[in-house]
């Protein structure tokens, strides 16, 4: 649980850094790594919880399962919305007359949110 809490804190701070400058590819990679660590920690926590039948039958665990599914859906939606915004921004900064202003003001292309590890693209399955 402590590892999950620490990973969540790192993911939140990495997300804030990436939100501050979406064109910073290193900040985006940091956010991806932090979210990967959070996912791994949650996986370990859920694996441990499966060893305890009383915990599996608990209403709080059922609520956690529902919240995890809802959170995964919101994350997927946010990723898609972010990538749509990046695509619109990058397309807009390359079209005339915005391209002249973007080049003069040194606007950089934004980096889309991509998960490089194929195994991390699949949402974790939670079974109780």
Secondary structure, 3 states (H helix, E strand, C coil): CHHHHHHHHHHHHHHHHHHHCCCCHHHHHHHHHHHHHHHHHHHHHHHHHCCCHHHHCCHHHHHHHHHHHHHHHHHHHHHHHHHHHHHHHHHHHHCCCHHHHHHHCCCCCCCCCCCCCHHHHCCCCCCC
